[in-house]
């Protein structure tokens, strides 16, 4: 089981993105038992995502989260598998 954390700011005018990243990193530290194998972060605009990974099926770095599309336009973090 993996762990997912994040912050979405609906009022972005007065927030500091560095504070959000620090908060998500702190959340991820609490999730280490759920995903001790890897961690990842993505921050863009008002969204900060964090993920802790438990590598069971795909042990390679290709399973690193958050995942980015080939163009870099799309980012996703989830707990599950993608087929095809």
Buried (B, 14 or more C-beta within 10 A) or exposed (E): EBBBBBBEBEEEEEEEBEEBBEBBBEBBEEBEEBBEBBBBBBBEEBBBBBBBBBBEEEEEEEBBBBBEEEEEEEBEBEBEEEEE
